[in-house]
Amino acid sequence: MIKVATALLATIAFATVNALDNGLGLTPQMGWNSWNFYACNINESVIMDTAKAMVSNGMADAGYKYVNIDDCWAGGRYPNGTVYADPNNFPNGIKYVADYIHSLGLKIGIYTDAGTETCQKRVGSYGYEINDAQTYAEWGIDYVKEDWCYATLENPEQRYQIMANALNSTGRQIFFSLCDWGYLSPWTFGISVGNSWRTTPDIKDNWDSMLANLMAQAPISSFSGIGGWNDPDMLEVGNGGMSSIEYTSHFSLWSLLNAPLIAGCDLIDIDDETLQILTAPEVIAVNQDPLGVQGSLVKSFNGGLQQIWAKPMLDGSRAVVLFNTDTNPASIQLNWADIWLVPSQDAIVRDLWAQSNLGSYTSSFESTNEIPPHGCIMLSILPSNGNSSN
């Protein structure tokens, strides 16, 4: 128990260290990105209609604020090197779109690449970082995602630092999201360069991809903290490749991981079930908890088929996901000692999806119902006497 408590304190200490000194990323970013659903099929109407939908459907009120344009927006560069938007898809330019998004009380993000070209062979920012950063600031950009295509021979820490410095020098607060897909261990340097860093290959809208990206977070949870977050890639919730149970697990675990909650589905024609998952208030509160400690895998059973993920919260409680990766239903027993609590104490157990208390328990908890295949239970465990660890 002493070793567990020591590890917990070390993690909390890391979470208080600021990352890129721009005052952003105090909690994981929340928003929407165009790539997962639209890929290159974007235009200013899609982006503006999505922003409008984010407000009207309640997602903005739930905490989503960034509307991020991914690859394929750029048209080229003028002779002086200034980047411009594709005139066919963004005839009024990016500033026009940004002004509209800001008028809704939201923020706008844009995509670029550390190489000479983007992944879809639009112009990259290599050698143009200062020029591009200034252009983004003039347009009113609030968030920049920088990819890593056609930059593989570069040193990522040095290359990303160039853009970070350029963004900071504009005088505008711009969230900086690194995206080298985790290949070059960005968690080892990201805290000094960006506000978040991709830790995995691109997520796909299927169970195996989601699970692989999840498990890649287990050994690196200590590298995430206030100001800079591990990013296992965007949410696939609502894109149709997984079941509702699997999407609920996906959202629960991304929330517990302090992952960026960046929706990637069609918000203009979103269905009620998807919206309910994406706006679950008590689940989002776990992600946005100001203590800023990333959840970690604390115990697994049966060769990893059943897992317990947990994180400490500012109010002294523990947020917990009991996760069943098996194709059969399963029960999982949660012992207080596994989540840094005094084994003998009483605690209030709350179901965060049902938003209801399940009762007071001593030493352990086990659900009365088996967890379905690929499903989870997400809980709050609040010690009743305020003594959370020994």
For each residue, the residues with C-beta under 8 A, 3 or more apart:
1: 4 5 337 389 390
2: 5 6 390
3: 6 7
4: 1 7 8 337 340
5: 1 2 8 9 340 389 390
6: 2 3 9 10
7: 3 4 10 11
8: 4 5 11 12 312 340 389
9: 5 6 12 13
10: 6 7 13 14 222
11: 7 8 14 15 221 222 293 294 296
12: 8 9 15 16 291 293 312
13: 9 10 16 17
14: 10 11 17 222 223 224 225
15: 11 12 224 225 226 291 292 293 294
16: 12 13 225 226 292
17: 13 14 191 225 226 227
18: 21 226 227 228
19: 25 190 191 192 193 194 195 225 226 227 228
20: 24 25 164 168 176 192 193 194 195 227 228
21: 18 168
22: 167 168 173 174 175 176 195
23: 26 173
24: 20 173 174 175 195 227
25: 19 20 28 29 175 195 196 226 227 228 229
26: 23 226 227 290 292
27: 226 258 287 288 289 290 292
28: 25 196 229 258 259 260 261 287 288
29: 25 66 143 175 177 195 196 229 260 261 262
30: 62 63 64 65 66 260 261 262 284 287 288
31: 64 65 66 67 68 107 109 143 260 261 262 263
32: 50 54 59 64 66 67 68 262 263 264 267
33: 36 68 70 109 145 234 262 263 264
34: 37 38 42 46 47 50 68 69 70
35: 38 39 70 71 234 264
36: 33 203 205 234 235 236 239 264 265
37: 34 239 264 265 266
38: 34 35 41 42 46
39: 35 72
40: 71 72 120
41: 38 46
42: 34 38 46 47 69 70 72 73 89
43: 46 47 88 89 90
44: 47 48 89 90 91 92 96 97
45: 48 49
46: 34 38 41 42 43 49 50 268
47: 34 42 43 44 50 51 67 69 97 101
48: 44 45 51 52 97 100 101
49: 45 46 52 53 268
50: 32 34 46 47 53 54 67 267 268
51: 47 48 54 55 67 100 101 104 106
52: 48 49 55 56 104
53: 49 50 56 57 59 267 268 270
54: 32 50 51 57 59 60 64 67 104 106 267
55: 51 52 59 60 104 105 106
56: 52 53
57: 53 54 267 270 275
58: 61 62 275 279
59: 32 53 54 55 62 64 263 267 275 278 279
60: 54 55 63 64 65 104 105 106
61: 58
62: 30 58 59 278 279 281 284
63: 30 60 261 284 288
64: 30 31 32 54 59 60 261 263 278
65: 30 31 60 106 107
66: 29 30 31 32 106 107 108 109 142 143 175 262
67: 31 32 47 50 51 54 101 106 107 108 109
68: 31 32 33 34 108 109 110 111 143 145 262
69: 34 42 47 73 94 97 108 109 110 111
70: 33 34 35 42 73 111 145
71: 35 40 111 118 119 120 122 147
72: 39 40 42 86 89 118 120 122
73: 42 69 70 85 86 89 90 94 110 111 122
74: 83 84 85 86 112 118 122 123
75: 84 85 86 87 88 90 122
76: 83 84 123
77: 81 82 83 84 123 128
78: 81 82 84
79:
80:
81: 77 78 128 131
82: 77 78 131 135
83: 74 76 77 123 128 131 132 135
84: 74 75 76 77 78 87 93
85: 73 74 75 89 90 93 94
86: 72 73 74 75 89 90
87: 75 84 90 91
88: 43 75 91
89: 42 43 44 72 73 85 86
90: 43 44 73 75 85 86 87 93 94 96 97
91: 44 87 88
92: 44 96 97
93: 84 85 90 96 97 139
94: 69 73 85 90 97 98 110 139 141
95: 98 99 138 139 140
96: 44 90 92 93 99 100
97: 44 47 48 69 90 92 93 94 100 101 108
98: 94 95 101 102 108 139 140 141
99: 95 96 102 103 140
100: 48 51 96 97 103 104
101: 47 48 51 67 97 98 104 106 107 108
102: 98 99 105 106 107 108 140
103: 99 100
104: 51 52 54 55 60 100 101
105: 55 60 102
106: 51 54 55 60 65 66 67 101 102
107: 31 65 66 67 101 102 142 143
108: 66 67 68 69 97 98 101 102 140 141 142 143
109: 31 33 66 67 68 69 141 142 143 144 145 175 177
110: 68 69 73 94 136 139 141 143 144 145
111: 68 69 70 71 73 118 144 145 146 147
112: 74 118 124 125 132 144 145 146 147 163
113: 117 118 119 124 125 126 146 147 148 149 150 151
114: 124 125 126 146 147 148 151 154 156 159 160 163 180
115: 118 124 126 147 148 149 150 151 152 154
116: 123 124 126 127 150 151
117: 113 121 122 123 124 149 150
118: 71 72 74 111 112 113 115 121 122 123 124 147 149
119: 71 113 147 149
120: 40 71 72
121: 117 118
122: 71 72 73 74 75 117 118
123: 74 76 77 83 116 117 118 128
124: 112 113 114 115 116 117 118 149 150 151
125: 112 113 114 128 129 132 146 163
126: 113 114 115 116 129 150 151 159
127: 116
128: 77 81 83 123 125 131 132
129: 125 126 132 133 162 163 165 166
130: 133 134 166 169
131: 81 82 83 128 134 135
132: 83 112 125 128 129 135 136 163 166
133: 129 130 136 137 144 163 166 167 169 170 174
134: 130 131 137 138 166 170
135: 82 83 131 132 138 139
136: 110 132 133 139 141 144 167 170 174
137: 133 134 140 141 167 170 171 172 174
138: 95 134 135
139: 93 94 95 98 110 135 136
140: 95 98 99 102 108 137
141: 94 98 108 109 110 136 137 144 172 174
142: 66 107 108 109 173 174 175
143: 29 31 66 68 107 108 109 110 174 175 177
144: 109 110 111 112 133 136 141 163 167 174 175 176 177
145: 33 68 70 109 110 111 112 177 179
146: 111 112 113 114 125 160 163 176 177 178 179
147: 71 111 112 113 114 115 118 119 179 180
148: 113 114 115 151 152 156 179 180 181 183
149: 113 115 117 118 119 124
150: 113 115 116 117 124 126
151: 113 114 115 116 124 126 148 154 156 159
152: 115 148
153:
154: 114 115 151 158 159
155: 158 159
156: 114 148 151 159 160 178 180 184 186 189
157: 160 161 189 193
158: 154 155 161 162
159: 114 126 151 154 155 156 162 163
160: 114 146 156 157 163 164 176 178 193 194
161: 157 158 164 165 193
162: 129 158 159 165 166
163: 112 114 125 129 132 133 144 146 159 160 166 167 176
164: 20 160 161 167 168 176 193 194
165: 129 161 162 168 169
166: 129 130 132 133 134 162 163 169 170
167: 22 133 136 137 144 163 164 170 172 174 176
168: 20 21 22 164 165
169: 130 133 165 166
170: 133 134 136 137 166 167 174
171: 137
172: 137 141 167
173: 22 23 24 142
174: 22 24 133 136 137 141 142 143 144 167 170
175: 22 24 25 29 66 109 142 143 144 195 196
176: 20 22 144 146 160 163 164 167 193 194 195
177: 29 109 143 144 145 146 194 195 196 197 198 231 260
178: 146 156 160 186 190 193 194 196 197 198
179: 145 146 147 148 197 198 231
180: 114 147 148 156 183 184 186 197 198
181: 148 198 200 201 202
182: 185 186 187 198 199 200 201 216
183: 148 180
184: 156 180
185: 182 188 189
186: 156 178 180 182 189 190 194 197 198 199
187: 182 190 191 197 199 220 223 224 230
188: 185 223
189: 156 157 185 186 192 193
190: 19 178 186 187 193 194 196 197 223 228
191: 17 19 187 223 225 227 228
192: 19 20 189
193: 19 20 157 160 161 164 176 178 189 190 197
194: 19 20 160 164 176 177 178 186 190 197 228
195: 19 20 22 24 25 29 175 176 177 227 228 229
196: 25 28 29 175 177 178 190 228 229 230 231 260
197: 177 178 179 180 186 187 190 193 194 228 229 230 231
198: 177 178 179 180 181 182 186 231 232 233
199: 182 186 187 213 216 217 220 230 231 232
200: 181 182 203 212 213 216 232 233
201: 181 182 213 233
202: 181 233
203: 36 200 209 210 213 232 233 234 236
204: 208 209 210 236 241
205: 36 209 236 239 240 241 242
206: 209 210 241 242
207: 210 211 242 246 374
208: 204 211 212
209: 203 204 205 206 212 213
210: 203 204 206 207 213 214 236 242 246 250
211: 207 208 214 215 325
212: 200 208 209 215 216
213: 199 200 201 203 209 210 216 217 232 233
214: 210 211 217 218 232 253 257
215: 211 212 218
216: 182 199 200 212 213 219 220 232
217: 199 213 214 220 221 230 232 257 259 294
218: 214 215 221 296 297
219: 216
220: 187 199 216 217 223 224 230
221: 11 217 218 224 230 257 294 295 296 297
222: 10 11 14 294
223: 14 187 188 190 191 220 230
224: 14 15 187 220 221 228 229 230 257 258 294
225: 14 15 16 17 19 191 228 229 292 293 294
226: 15 16 17 18 19 25 26 27 290 292
227: 17 18 19 20 24 25 26 191 195
228: 18 19 20 25 190 191 194 195 196 197 224 225
229: 25 28 29 195 196 197 224 225 258 259 260 294
230: 187 196 197 199 217 220 221 223 224 257 258 259 294
231: 177 179 196 197 198 199 259 260
232: 198 199 200 203 213 214 216 217 254 257 259
233: 198 200 201 202 203 213
234: 33 35 36 203 260 262 263 264
235: 36 250 251 254 261 262 263 264 265 278
236: 36 203 204 205 210 239 241 242 247 250 264 265
237: 247 250 251 263 264 265 274 277 278
238: 247 263 265 266 270 271 274 277 278
239: 36 37 205 236 264 265
240: 205
241: 204 205 206 236
242: 205 206 207 210 236 246 247 250
243: 246 247 374
244: 247 248 273 277
245: 248 249 372 373 374 375
246: 207 210 242 243 249 250 374 375
247: 236 237 238 242 243 244 250 251 274 277
248: 244 245 251 252 277 353 375 376
249: 245 246 252 253 321 323 374 375 376
250: 210 235 236 237 242 246 247 253 254
251: 235 237 247 248 254 255 261 277 278 280 283
252: 248 249 255 256 283 321 323 353 376 378
253: 214 249 250 256 257 295 309 321 323 376
254: 232 235 250 251 257 259 261 287
255: 251 252 258 259 261 283 284 286 287 378
256: 252 253 286 287 295 309 310 311 319 321 378
257: 214 217 221 224 230 232 253 254 294 295 309
258: 27 28 224 229 230 255 287 292 293 294 295 311
259: 28 217 229 230 231 232 254 255 287
260: 28 29 30 31 177 196 229 231 234
261: 28 29 30 31 63 64 235 251 254 255 278 284 287
262: 29 30 31 32 33 66 68 234 235
263: 31 32 33 59 64 234 235 237 238 267 278
264: 32 33 35 36 37 234 235 236 237 239
265: 36 37 235 236 237 238 239 270 274
266: 37 238 269 270
267: 32 50 53 54 57 59 263 270
268: 46 49 50 53
269: 266
270: 53 57 238 265 266 267 274 275
271: 238 274 275
272: 275 276
273: 244 276 277
274: 237 238 247 265 270 271 277 278
275: 57 58 59 270 271 272 278 279
276: 272 273 279 280
277: 237 238 244 247 248 251 273 274 280
278: 59 62 64 235 237 238 251 261 263 274 275
279: 58 59 62 275 276 284
280: 251 276 277 283 284 352 353
281: 62 284 285 355
282: 285 286 350 352 353 355 380
283: 251 252 255 280 286 287 352 353 378
284: 30 62 63 255 261 279 280 281 287 288
285: 281 282 288 289
286: 255 256 282 283 289 311 313 319 352 378
287: 27 28 30 254 255 256 258 259 261 283 284
288: 27 28 30 63 284 285
289: 27 285 286 292 293 311 313 314 319
290: 26 27 226 314
291: 12 15 312 313 314
292: 15 16 26 27 225 226 258 289
293: 11 12 15 225 258 289 311 312
294: 11 15 217 221 222 224 225 229 230 257 258 311
295: 221 253 256 257 258 309 310 311 319 321
296: 11 218 221 309 310 311
297: 218 221 300 307 308 309
298: 308 309 310 338 339
299: 307 308 338
300: 297 303 304 305 306 307 308
301: 304 305 306 307 332
302: 305 306 326 330
303: 300
304: 300 301 307 325
305: 300 301 302 324 325 326 330
306: 300 301 302 322 323 324 325 326 330 332 371
307: 297 299 300 301 304 321 322 323 325
308: 297 298 299 300 320 321 322 323 332 334 338 339
309: 253 256 257 295 296 297 298 320 321 323
310: 256 295 296 298 318 319 320 321 338 339 340
311: 256 258 286 289 293 294 295 296 318 319
312: 8 12 291 293 316 317 318 340 388
313: 286 289 291 316 317 318 319 380
314: 289 290 291
315: 382
316: 312 313 382 383 386 388
317: 312 313 380 381 382 383 388
318: 310 311 312 313 339 340 341 380 381 388
319: 256 286 289 295 310 311 313 352 378 379 380 381
320: 308 309 310 334 339 378 379 380 381
321: 249 252 253 256 295 307 308 309 310 376 377 378 379
322: 306 307 308 332 334 367 371 376 377 378 379
323: 249 252 253 306 307 308 309 332 371 376
324: 305 306 329 330 332 371 372 373 374 375 376
325: 211 304 305 306 307 374
326: 302 305 306 329 330 373 374
327: 373 374
328: 373
329: 324 326 370 371 372 373
330: 302 305 306 324 326 370 371
331: 366 367 370 371
332: 301 306 308 322 323 324 366 367 371 377
333: 364 365 366
334: 308 320 322 338 339 364 365 366 379 381
335: 338 339 343 363 364
336: 339 341 342 343 345 347 363 364 381
337: 1 4 341 343
338: 298 299 308 310 334 335
339: 298 308 310 318 320 334 335 336 381
340: 4 5 8 310 312 318 388 389
341: 318 336 337 345 347 381 383 388 389
342: 336 345 383 387 388 389 390
343: 335 336 337 363
344: 362 363
345: 336 341 342 362 363 383 384 385 387
346: 360 361 362 383 384 385
347: 336 341 360 361 362 381 382 383 384
348: 357 359 360 380 381 382 384
349: 357 358 359 360 361 365 379 380 381
350: 282 355 356 357 358 379 380 382
351: 354 355 356 357 358 377 378 379
352: 280 282 283 286 319 355 378 379 380
353: 248 252 280 282 283 377 378
354: 351
355: 281 282 350 351 352
356: 350 351
357: 348 349 350 351
358: 349 350 351 361 365 379
359: 348 349
360: 346 347 348 349 384
361: 346 347 349 358 364 365
362: 344 345 346 347
363: 335 336 343 344 345
364: 333 334 335 336 361
365: 333 334 349 358 361 379 381
366: 331 332 333 334
367: 322 331 332 370 371 377
368:
369:
370: 329 330 331 367
371: 306 322 323 324 329 330 331 332 367 375 376 377
372: 245 324 329 375
373: 245 324 326 327 328 329
374: 207 243 245 246 249 324 325 326 327
375: 245 246 248 249 324 371 372
376: 248 249 252 253 321 322 323 324 371
377: 321 322 332 351 353 367 371
378: 252 255 256 283 286 319 320 321 322 351 352 353
379: 319 320 321 322 334 349 350 351 352 358 365
380: 282 313 317 318 319 320 348 349 350 352
381: 317 318 319 320 334 336 339 341 347 348 349 365
382: 315 316 317 347 348 350
383: 316 317 341 342 345 346 347 386 387 388
384: 345 346 347 348 360
385: 345 346
386: 316 383
387: 342 345 383 390
388: 312 316 317 318 340 341 342 383
389: 1 5 8 340 341 342
390: 1 2 5 342 387
